[in-house]
Amino acid sequence: MATALETWPDVDLIESARGGNALAFAVLYDRYADRVYRHIAYRVGVPDCEDLTQQTFLKAWQAIGRYRVMDVPFVAWLLTIAHNIVVSYYRARREHQPLVDDVPKIDERADPHRQAERNERQRMVRQAISRLKPEFQQVVAMRYLEELDYADIARQLGKRENTVRVTLHRALHELRKHLLEAV
């Protein structure tokens, strides 16, 4: 039965999950767990990422009845929940360490020298991003990590699309300054 559900479009799965169908929600989980995990891992690091991903989907399951298909894309809604969980995670620890360095992205087939250079560039970019204010970090992550378009980011943040573009432009300007300082 779950295999038949796997072919359903998101809209149908969401409606079925809103009606209490846990199998439909499980298919949505399978579709989006990796994206939510990556989003959280980039913000808090790998050790706590799995627990926070599970918390995200638990909250989503509890709130699925309030989700409206026409408001924001389902993945954007999930990422909003994930963002709120990350904020709570740091608030509970009274620390703020967004966009940490330990997200593993290793291509074992690559030349070791090139891999080391790439890892160093990635570390420098993550460090520069971590120096941005949280609003800038969030927009950069949503646009370039989650590959959301401006309209989806605007809906998720409750802002106008033009405001998101300006915010991203300013964030990239600041990021460029931080990267130039690092070299």
Backbone as a chain_set.jsonl record, in Angstrom:
{"seq": "MATALETWPDVDLIESARGGNALAFAVLYDRYADRVYRHIAYRVGVPDCEDLTQQTFLKAWQAIGRYRVMDVPFVAWLLTIAHNIVVSYYRARREHQPLVDDVPKIDERADPHRQAERNERQRMVRQAISRLKPEFQQVVAMRYLEELDYADIARQLGKRENTVRVTLHRALHELRKHLLEAV", "coords": {"N": [[0.821, -1.195, 0.0], [1.96, 1.242, 0.748], [3.7, 1.655, -1.358], [2.044, 2.363, -3.48], [1.177, 4.832, -2.603], [3.506, 6.28, -2.855], [3.618, 7.252, -5.408], [1.844, 9.273, -5.496], [0.979, 12.737, -5.87], [2.282, 15.544, -3.971], [0.191, 17.198, -3.039], [-2.049, 15.508, -2.823], [-1.066, 13.643, -0.988], [-0.704, 15.287, 1.234], [-3.321, 16.117, 1.794], [-4.426, 13.633, 2.436], [-2.852, 12.983, 4.662], [-3.653, 15.05, 6.332], [-6.109, 14.113, 6.922], [-5.47, 12.172, 8.695], [-3.972, 10.011, 7.804], [-1.3, 8.197, 8.389], [0.514, 6.792, 6.817], [0.583, 8.232, 4.433], [1.769, 10.559, 5.351], [4.215, 9.481, 6.043], [5.304, 8.976, 3.539], [5.659, 11.596, 2.653], [7.551, 12.338, 4.533], [9.698, 10.678, 3.712], [10.236, 11.874, 1.256], [11.149, 14.457, 1.942], [12.882, 14.423, 4.116], [15.702, 14.362, 3.822], [16.306, 16.951, 2.845], [15.441, 18.582, 4.967], [17.104, 17.6, 6.961], [19.671, 18.337, 5.927], [19.372, 21.122, 5.992], [19.155, 21.61, 8.752], [21.544, 20.427, 9.651], [23.462, 22.1, 8.588], [23.11, 24.284, 10.117], [23.384, 23.487, 12.858], [25.153, 21.386, 13.028], [26.258, 17.951, 12.713], [26.004, 16.11, 14.997], [23.595, 16.597, 16.622], [21.696, 16.729, 14.746], [20.02, 14.665, 13.69], [18.138, 14.154, 15.738], [16.884, 16.672, 15.873], [15.804, 16.817, 13.34], [13.923, 14.766, 13.483], [12.275, 15.887, 15.454], [11.304, 18.038, 14.002], [9.677, 16.794, 12.063], [7.87, 15.519, 13.728], [6.561, 17.714, 14.908], [5.506, 18.758, 12.562], [3.72, 16.721, 11.826], [1.959, 16.91, 13.963], [0.891, 19.385, 13.422], [-0.182, 19.271, 10.897], [-2.833, 19.505, 10.165], [-3.285, 22.227, 10.135], [-1.885, 23.136, 7.992], [-2.024, 24.687, 4.853], [-2.36, 24.042, 1.51], [-2.172, 26.017, -0.485], [-0.866, 28.206, 0.638], [2.081, 28.199, 1.296], [4.802, 26.376, -0.231], [5.106, 22.899, 0.634], [7.669, 22.017, 1.464], [8.856, 24.437, 2.174], [7.285, 25.124, 4.344], [7.985, 23.026, 6.09], [10.691, 23.695, 6.447], [10.446, 26.084, 7.795], [9.417, 25.204, 10.218], [11.617, 23.665, 10.988], [13.547, 25.685, 11.217], [12.513, 27.126, 13.404], [12.782, 25.188, 15.376], [15.55, 24.941, 15.475], [16.195, 27.501, 16.415], [15.009, 27.347, 18.957], [16.569, 25.288, 19.97], [19.137, 26.493, 20.202], [18.453, 28.568, 21.905], [17.757, 27.192, 24.203], [20.213, 26.284, 24.963], [21.502, 28.573, 25.357], [23.347, 29.693, 23.594], [24.866, 30.613, 20.495], [25.614, 29.324, 17.583], [25.495, 29.26, 14.602], [25.524, 27.602, 11.409], [27.743, 25.643, 11.329], [30.989, 24.002, 11.044], [31.113, 21.21, 10.567], [29.735, 19.656, 8.572], [29.665, 16.865, 6.71], [31.086, 16.573, 3.54], [32.452, 14.931, 1.414], [34.167, 13.942, -1.387], [35.372, 11.065, -2.287], [36.632, 10.254, -4.58], [37.92, 12.376, -5.628], [40.857, 14.335, -6.335], [43.224, 14.452, -3.76], [44.584, 16.852, -3.074], [43.08, 18.846, -4.404], [40.668, 18.351, -3.138], [41.304, 19.075, -0.516], [41.76, 21.82, -0.885], [39.198, 22.607, -1.711], [37.727, 21.936, 0.584], [38.852, 23.757, 2.372], [38.058, 26.195, 1.221], [35.267, 25.915, 1.504], [35.116, 25.876, 4.288], [35.983, 28.469, 4.866], [33.93, 29.96, 3.654], [31.685, 29.096, 5.139], [32.467, 30.017, 7.651], [32.519, 32.768, 7.154], [29.833, 33.191, 6.571], [28.768, 32.595, 9.042], [29.364, 34.862, 10.42], [27.548, 36.686, 9.595], [24.503, 38.522, 10.284], [21.687, 36.895, 11.859], [19.284, 37.081, 10.271], [20.294, 37.516, 7.692], [21.799, 35.18, 7.386], [19.774, 33.27, 7.336], [18.334, 33.872, 4.977], [20.317, 33.526, 3.023], [20.863, 30.775, 3.372], [18.359, 29.661, 2.72], [18.084, 30.419, 0.056], [20.432, 29.493, -1.302], [21.248, 27.018, -0.192], [18.899, 25.538, 0.197], [17.75, 26.098, -2.158], [15.447, 27.575, -2.73], [13.042, 29.601, -4.412], [12.678, 33.197, -4.822], [10.025, 33.985, -4.339], [8.976, 31.868, -2.791], [10.62, 32.042, -0.54], [9.907, 34.569, 0.367], [7.168, 34.173, 1.014], [7.466, 32.279, 3.041], [8.841, 33.729, 4.968], [7.115, 35.751, 5.429], [7.358, 38.169, 4.098], [7.727, 40.724, 1.56], [8.517, 39.902, -1.834], [10.413, 41.552, -3.089], [11.653, 42.658, -0.868], [12.972, 40.436, 0.134], [14.806, 40.01, -1.931], [16.386, 42.344, -1.699], [17.359, 41.993, 0.892], [18.863, 39.657, 0.523], [20.731, 40.618, -1.32], [22.089, 42.502, 0.265], [23.078, 40.773, 2.2], [24.839, 39.206, 0.672], [26.642, 41.156, -0.068], [27.774, 41.813, 2.437], [28.824, 39.285, 3.019], [30.754, 39.033, 1.03], [32.517, 41.054, 1.858], [33.403, 39.93, 4.31], [34.669, 37.636, 3.353], [36.752, 38.719, 1.842], [38.215, 39.888, 3.874], [39.161, 37.625, 5.072], [41.123, 36.587, 3.449]], "CA": [[0.0, 0.0, 0.0], [2.833, 2.416, 0.799], [4.293, 1.885, -2.669], [1.054, 3.092, -4.281], [1.193, 6.21, -2.116], [4.736, 6.931, -3.294], [3.409, 7.887, -6.714], [0.891, 10.372, -5.339], [1.574, 14.079, -5.75], [2.293, 16.095, -2.607], [-1.126, 17.74, -2.671], [-2.901, 14.395, -2.395], [-0.5, 13.09, 0.248], [-0.974, 16.237, 2.323], [-4.75, 16.012, 2.14], [-4.622, 12.354, 3.11], [-2.233, 13.105, 5.991], [-4.527, 15.921, 7.13], [-7.207, 13.252, 7.366], [-4.983, 11.207, 9.681], [-3.275, 8.893, 7.179], [0.117, 8.219, 8.769], [1.322, 6.291, 5.701], [0.774, 9.355, 3.508], [2.763, 11.44, 5.965], [5.501, 8.781, 5.959], [5.83, 9.209, 2.187], [6.157, 12.985, 2.673], [8.8, 12.277, 5.307], [10.731, 10.112, 2.841], [10.549, 12.844, 0.202], [11.73, 15.711, 2.395], [13.756, 14.278, 5.289], [17.081, 14.732, 3.499], [16.414, 18.414, 2.753], [15.322, 19.119, 6.322], [18.331, 17.199, 7.648], [20.75, 19.213, 5.45], [19.116, 22.474, 6.497], [19.48, 21.627, 10.179], [22.956, 20.092, 9.809], [24.267, 23.267, 8.269], [22.944, 25.26, 11.205], [23.79, 23.024, 14.184], [26.141, 20.317, 12.95], [25.744, 16.594, 12.571], [25.648, 15.326, 16.193], [22.213, 16.76, 17.082], [20.852, 16.946, 13.578], [18.997, 13.634, 13.526], [17.078, 14.405, 16.725], [16.149, 17.88, 15.493], [15.018, 16.466, 12.148], [12.763, 14.017, 13.978], [11.393, 16.854, 16.118], [10.657, 18.816, 12.943], [8.598, 16.016, 11.462], [6.846, 15.303, 14.757], [5.768, 18.959, 14.967], [4.757, 18.863, 11.303], [2.607, 15.773, 11.927], [1.0, 17.463, 14.919], [0.297, 20.613, 12.883], [-0.542, 19.084, 9.484], [-4.205, 19.975, 9.97], [-3.287, 23.679, 9.927], [-1.186, 23.473, 6.757], [-2.868, 24.936, 3.685], [-1.564, 23.796, 0.314], [-2.003, 27.209, -1.307], [-0.118, 29.254, 1.328], [3.503, 28.069, 0.967], [5.134, 24.985, -0.572], [5.247, 22.038, 1.798], [9.057, 22.017, 1.927], [9.098, 25.723, 2.846], [6.615, 25.003, 5.647], [8.841, 22.175, 6.912], [11.914, 24.421, 6.787], [10.072, 27.06, 8.813], [9.365, 24.445, 11.468], [13.004, 23.322, 11.312], [14.202, 26.92, 11.668], [12.032, 27.407, 14.757], [13.366, 24.19, 16.27], [16.96, 25.319, 15.635], [16.204, 28.668, 17.305], [14.742, 26.83, 20.306], [17.744, 24.496, 20.344], [20.172, 27.412, 20.677], [17.932, 29.314, 23.053], [17.837, 26.3, 25.362], [21.628, 26.162, 25.337], [21.993, 29.942, 25.544], [24.514, 29.919, 22.745], [24.496, 30.819, 19.099], [26.688, 28.874, 16.709], [24.895, 28.805, 13.358], [26.327, 27.271, 10.241], [28.996, 25.094, 11.817], [31.924, 23.484, 10.052], [31.297, 19.766, 10.481], [28.843, 18.974, 7.658], [30.573, 16.1, 5.863], [30.866, 16.603, 2.095], [33.725, 14.466, 0.915], [34.158, 13.142, -2.599], [36.578, 10.257, -2.125], [37.27, 10.053, -5.88], [38.608, 13.612, -6.003], [42.275, 14.502, -6.036], [43.32, 14.9, -2.36], [44.978, 18.258, -3.011], [41.904, 19.632, -4.786], [39.678, 18.169, -2.081], [41.726, 19.9, 0.614], [41.495, 23.214, -1.25], [37.745, 22.804, -1.685], [37.304, 21.923, 1.984], [39.277, 25.021, 2.981], [37.148, 27.238, 0.707], [33.975, 25.718, 2.153], [35.26, 26.298, 5.673], [36.05, 29.93, 4.877], [32.6, 30.484, 3.346], [30.827, 28.856, 6.308], [32.891, 30.927, 8.711], [32.068, 34.111, 6.777], [28.373, 33.204, 6.726], [28.451, 32.602, 10.478], [29.561, 36.227, 10.916], [26.397, 37.49, 9.18], [23.42, 38.52, 11.255], [20.813, 35.734, 11.624], [18.357, 37.306, 9.154], [21.061, 37.309, 6.464], [22.128, 33.752, 7.321], [18.584, 32.515, 6.971], [18.009, 34.103, 3.562], [21.372, 32.879, 2.233], [20.644, 29.333, 3.452], [17.144, 29.301, 1.991], [18.274, 30.637, -1.385], [21.524, 28.73, -1.904], [21.297, 25.639, 0.29], [17.614, 24.895, -0.063], [17.419, 26.435, -3.547], [14.088, 28.103, -2.829], [12.995, 30.838, -5.198], [12.394, 34.384, -4.02], [8.613, 34.0, -3.938], [8.809, 30.915, -1.688], [11.289, 32.601, 0.644], [9.072, 35.684, 0.833], [5.981, 33.613, 1.675], [7.868, 31.618, 4.277], [9.25, 34.731, 5.953], [6.07, 36.758, 5.593], [7.86, 39.437, 3.576], [7.542, 40.896, 0.119], [9.585, 39.314, -2.639], [11.442, 42.56, -3.292], [12.373, 42.769, 0.4], [13.87, 39.283, 0.189], [15.899, 40.279, -2.88], [17.246, 43.368, -1.11], [18.027, 41.367, 2.028], [19.881, 38.758, -0.006], [21.78, 41.457, -1.901], [22.873, 43.036, 1.384], [23.781, 39.642, 2.821], [25.957, 38.842, -0.196], [27.616, 42.25, 0.042], [28.463, 41.585, 3.709], [29.573, 38.056, 2.885], [31.91, 39.358, 0.201], [33.449, 41.788, 2.733], [33.989, 38.98, 5.267], [35.574, 36.742, 2.629], [37.943, 39.483, 1.49], [38.992, 40.046, 5.115], [39.734, 36.33, 5.447], [42.273, 36.229, 2.593]], "C": [[0.867, 1.261, 0.0], [3.445, 2.701, -0.557], [3.33, 2.615, -3.582], [1.032, 4.563, -3.877], [2.409, 6.973, -2.623], [4.583, 7.645, -4.625], [2.451, 9.079, -6.631], [1.623, 11.709, -5.338], [1.452, 14.579, -4.312], [0.913, 16.546, -2.152], [-2.036, 16.635, -2.142], [-2.391, 13.767, -1.095], [-0.811, 13.984, 1.434], [-2.424, 16.141, 2.756], [-5.042, 14.711, 2.876], [-4.035, 12.388, 4.524], [-3.074, 13.988, 6.894], [-5.726, 15.146, 7.658], [-6.766, 12.17, 8.34], [-4.231, 10.026, 9.107], [-1.775, 8.998, 7.453], [1.008, 7.709, 7.643], [1.578, 7.397, 4.674], [1.82, 10.315, 4.058], [4.147, 10.801, 5.903], [6.134, 8.959, 4.578], [6.371, 10.638, 2.082], [7.475, 13.055, 3.444], [9.941, 11.776, 4.413], [11.166, 11.101, 1.761], [11.384, 14.016, 0.708], [12.708, 15.598, 3.569], [15.19, 14.705, 4.988], [17.261, 16.243, 3.428], [16.341, 19.059, 4.133], [16.598, 18.808, 7.1], [19.488, 18.115, 7.237], [20.608, 20.621, 5.994], [19.533, 22.577, 7.966], [20.97, 21.37, 10.386], [23.84, 21.296, 9.536], [24.191, 24.31, 9.371], [23.517, 24.778, 12.535], [24.876, 21.958, 14.161], [25.492, 18.958, 13.038], [25.306, 15.938, 13.881], [24.18, 15.422, 16.626], [21.207, 16.821, 15.935], [19.721, 15.925, 13.449], [17.83, 13.847, 14.486], [16.232, 15.612, 16.323], [15.313, 17.643, 14.237], [13.764, 15.708, 12.564], [11.762, 14.944, 14.673], [10.629, 17.679, 15.085], [9.472, 18.048, 12.373], [7.506, 15.673, 12.472], [5.955, 16.538, 14.868], [4.929, 19.126, 13.698], [3.541, 17.928, 11.336], [1.522, 16.316, 12.858], [0.257, 18.666, 14.348], [-0.214, 20.46, 11.457], [-1.961, 19.568, 9.188], [-4.294, 21.471, 9.719], [-2.586, 24.086, 8.626], [-2.194, 23.636, 5.621], [-1.996, 24.891, 2.443], [-1.272, 25.083, -0.448], [-1.129, 28.287, -0.646], [1.359, 29.242, 0.953], [3.762, 26.614, 0.557], [5.408, 24.175, 0.692], [6.669, 22.059, 2.341], [9.386, 23.323, 2.643], [8.461, 25.709, 4.236], [7.456, 24.151, 6.59], [10.095, 22.916, 7.356], [11.64, 25.527, 7.807], [10.011, 26.377, 10.18], [10.783, 24.112, 11.918], [13.752, 24.546, 11.841], [13.798, 27.235, 13.107], [12.616, 26.425, 15.774], [14.844, 24.501, 16.513], [17.08, 26.52, 16.574], [15.978, 28.215, 18.746], [15.926, 26.036, 20.841], [18.832, 25.404, 20.901], [19.713, 28.214, 21.893], [18.042, 28.473, 24.322], [19.271, 26.15, 25.856], [22.281, 27.517, 25.576], [23.301, 30.188, 24.803], [24.014, 30.117, 21.324], [25.689, 30.468, 18.222], [26.097, 28.383, 15.392], [25.941, 28.433, 12.325], [27.71, 26.752, 10.617], [29.77, 24.376, 10.725], [31.87, 21.984, 9.811], [30.248, 19.042, 9.633], [29.714, 18.197, 6.677], [30.15, 16.156, 4.391], [32.175, 16.214, 1.439], [33.5, 13.588, -0.307], [35.456, 12.351, -2.599], [37.294, 10.026, -3.443], [38.089, 11.267, -6.303], [40.09, 13.556, -5.624], [42.401, 15.051, -4.613], [43.693, 16.376, -2.218], [43.789, 19.168, -3.342], [40.833, 19.549, -3.714], [40.021, 19.036, -0.874], [41.48, 21.38, 0.341], [40.004, 23.522, -1.18], [37.225, 22.838, -0.25], [37.669, 23.22, 2.674], [38.388, 26.173, 2.508], [35.782, 27.143, 1.369], [34.02, 26.18, 3.602], [35.267, 27.82, 5.77], [34.677, 30.546, 4.598], [31.668, 30.285, 4.533], [31.177, 29.795, 7.447], [32.423, 32.353, 8.408], [30.55, 34.225, 6.941], [28.007, 33.282, 8.204], [28.628, 33.991, 11.086], [28.412, 37.148, 10.501], [25.352, 37.49, 10.284], [22.423, 37.419, 10.878], [19.846, 35.899, 10.449], [19.054, 37.057, 7.819], [21.407, 35.829, 6.293], [20.939, 32.945, 6.817], [18.268, 32.665, 5.487], [19.051, 33.438, 2.663], [21.15, 31.361, 2.218], [19.431, 28.909, 2.631], [17.349, 29.406, 0.481], [19.297, 29.672, -1.969], [21.664, 27.299, -1.406], [20.017, 24.893, -0.059], [17.095, 25.165, -1.47], [15.958, 26.848, -3.719], [14.118, 29.365, -3.679], [12.551, 31.986, -4.298], [10.954, 34.407, -3.506], [8.375, 33.068, -2.748], [9.445, 31.429, -0.402], [10.427, 33.715, 1.239], [7.841, 35.167, 1.575], [6.354, 33.0, 3.01], [8.201, 32.632, 5.356], [8.191, 35.79, 6.206], [6.521, 38.135, 5.142], [7.541, 39.534, 2.096], [8.756, 40.339, -0.613], [10.728, 40.303, -2.84], [12.287, 42.75, -2.027], [13.374, 41.626, 0.543], [15.064, 39.497, -0.738], [16.896, 41.29, -2.303], [18.038, 42.775, 0.056], [19.144, 40.445, 1.549], [21.039, 39.552, -0.609], [22.694, 42.006, -0.798], [23.682, 41.935, 2.059], [24.997, 39.254, 1.987], [27.042, 39.905, -0.175], [28.446, 42.086, 1.32], [29.341, 40.334, 3.633], [30.86, 38.29, 2.092], [32.971, 40.102, 1.042], [34.157, 40.816, 3.695], [34.984, 38.054, 4.571], [36.86, 37.465, 2.235], [38.83, 39.716, 2.71], [39.731, 38.77, 5.476], [40.965, 35.977, 4.605], [43.403, 37.19, 2.692]], "O": [[0.54, 2.238, -0.674], [3.691, 3.86, -0.888], [3.77, 3.426, -4.398], [0.885, 5.439, -4.729], [2.346, 8.19, -2.801], [5.353, 8.557, -4.93], [2.281, 9.807, -7.609], [2.754, 11.803, -4.861], [0.624, 14.095, -3.54], [0.516, 16.302, -1.012], [-2.714, 16.813, -1.129], [-3.175, 13.406, -0.218], [-1.144, 13.497, 2.515], [-2.72, 16.088, 3.95], [-5.818, 14.694, 3.831], [-4.645, 11.885, 5.468], [-3.2, 13.716, 8.088], [-6.286, 15.478, 8.702], [-7.575, 11.346, 8.766], [-3.877, 9.112, 9.853], [-1.073, 9.791, 6.825], [2.152, 8.149, 7.523], [2.67, 7.482, 4.112], [2.658, 10.822, 3.313], [5.145, 11.501, 5.729], [7.353, 9.079, 4.461], [7.425, 10.86, 1.486], [8.401, 13.758, 3.039], [11.014, 12.378, 4.367], [12.342, 11.149, 1.398], [12.24, 14.52, -0.019], [13.3, 16.601, 3.969], [15.827, 15.347, 5.823], [18.27, 16.765, 3.903], [17.101, 19.981, 4.429], [17.111, 19.664, 7.82], [20.209, 18.618, 8.098], [21.588, 21.243, 6.406], [20.193, 23.538, 8.36], [21.596, 22.03, 11.215], [24.863, 21.48, 10.196], [25.102, 25.122, 9.534], [24.084, 25.58, 13.277], [25.463, 21.664, 15.202], [24.321, 18.833, 13.394], [24.289, 15.245, 13.873], [23.582, 14.401, 16.965], [20.004, 16.952, 16.159], [18.588, 16.29, 13.134], [16.669, 13.735, 14.092], [15.005, 15.575, 16.421], [14.231, 18.213, 14.094], [12.673, 15.973, 12.059], [10.551, 14.802, 14.5], [9.45, 17.981, 15.272], [8.384, 18.603, 12.221], [6.339, 15.55, 12.102], [4.731, 16.418, 14.917], [3.786, 19.579, 13.755], [2.452, 18.316, 10.914], [0.329, 16.199, 12.579], [-0.876, 18.94, 14.742], [-0.645, 21.447, 10.861], [-2.248, 19.995, 8.069], [-5.277, 21.942, 9.148], [-2.679, 25.239, 8.204], [-3.099, 22.819, 5.457], [-1.009, 25.619, 2.34], [-0.186, 25.21, -1.013], [-0.691, 29.208, -1.336], [1.84, 30.198, 0.344], [3.018, 25.719, 0.957], [5.884, 24.709, 1.694], [6.862, 22.112, 3.555], [10.126, 23.312, 3.627], [9.039, 26.225, 5.192], [7.628, 24.503, 7.757], [10.521, 22.786, 8.504], [12.519, 25.867, 8.599], [10.496, 26.916, 11.175], [11.114, 24.259, 13.094], [14.507, 24.445, 12.808], [14.646, 27.571, 13.933], [12.907, 26.804, 16.908], [15.336, 24.343, 17.63], [17.963, 26.553, 17.43], [16.684, 28.657, 19.652], [16.244, 26.106, 22.028], [19.392, 25.119, 21.96], [20.501, 28.499, 22.795], [18.381, 28.987, 25.388], [19.503, 25.914, 27.042], [23.451, 27.602, 25.947], [24.228, 30.808, 25.324], [22.863, 29.814, 21.01], [26.654, 31.227, 18.133], [26.191, 27.192, 15.092], [27.083, 28.891, 12.368], [28.724, 27.354, 10.263], [29.267, 24.17, 9.621], [32.546, 21.511, 8.898], [29.901, 17.904, 9.95], [30.435, 18.805, 5.886], [29.014, 15.831, 4.043], [32.919, 17.071, 0.963], [32.742, 12.619, -0.264], [36.522, 12.901, -2.879], [38.461, 9.636, -3.437], [38.874, 11.182, -7.248], [40.499, 12.827, -4.72], [41.738, 16.036, -4.288], [43.176, 17.068, -1.342], [43.532, 20.143, -2.636], [40.168, 20.539, -3.409], [39.141, 19.659, -0.279], [41.042, 22.112, 1.228], [39.596, 24.56, -0.66], [36.383, 23.669, 0.091], [36.891, 23.737, 3.476], [38.007, 27.03, 3.306], [35.201, 28.158, 1.754], [33.076, 26.802, 4.091], [34.63, 28.392, 6.655], [34.299, 31.535, 5.226], [30.936, 31.203, 4.902], [30.292, 30.31, 8.131], [31.979, 33.063, 9.31], [30.05, 35.251, 7.401], [27.047, 33.957, 8.575], [28.094, 34.265, 12.161], [28.31, 38.269, 10.999], [25.31, 36.583, 11.116], [22.323, 37.051, 9.707], [19.615, 34.944, 9.708], [18.473, 36.455, 6.916], [21.32, 35.289, 5.19], [21.084, 32.054, 5.98], [17.966, 31.678, 4.816], [18.695, 32.848, 1.643], [21.241, 30.735, 1.162], [19.479, 27.903, 1.924], [16.846, 28.579, -0.279], [19.057, 29.09, -3.027], [22.159, 26.445, -2.141], [20.052, 23.764, -0.547], [16.13, 24.546, -1.919], [15.317, 26.517, -4.717], [15.099, 30.109, -3.668], [12.109, 31.778, -3.168], [10.702, 34.805, -2.369], [7.662, 33.424, -1.809], [8.888, 31.274, 0.685], [10.242, 33.793, 2.453], [7.508, 35.67, 2.648], [5.645, 33.179, 4.001], [7.884, 32.423, 6.527], [8.346, 36.63, 7.092], [6.125, 39.147, 5.72], [7.138, 38.558, 1.464], [9.867, 40.31, -0.082], [11.896, 39.919, -2.767], [13.494, 42.975, -2.111], [14.492, 41.828, 1.017], [16.201, 39.2, -0.371], [18.108, 41.104, -2.411], [19.236, 43.022, 0.191], [20.243, 40.452, 2.104], [22.202, 39.19, -0.424], [23.918, 41.973, -0.92], [24.833, 42.144, 2.442], [26.07, 39.002, 2.535], [28.229, 39.588, -0.256], [29.671, 42.207, 1.289], [30.469, 40.331, 4.126], [31.924, 37.792, 2.459], [34.164, 39.813, 0.947], [35.374, 40.885, 3.864], [36.026, 37.723, 5.138], [37.941, 36.879, 2.289], [40.055, 39.738, 2.594], [40.79, 38.809, 6.102], [41.769, 35.142, 5.02], [44.426, 37.01, 2.031]]}, "num_chains": 1, "name": "protein.A"}
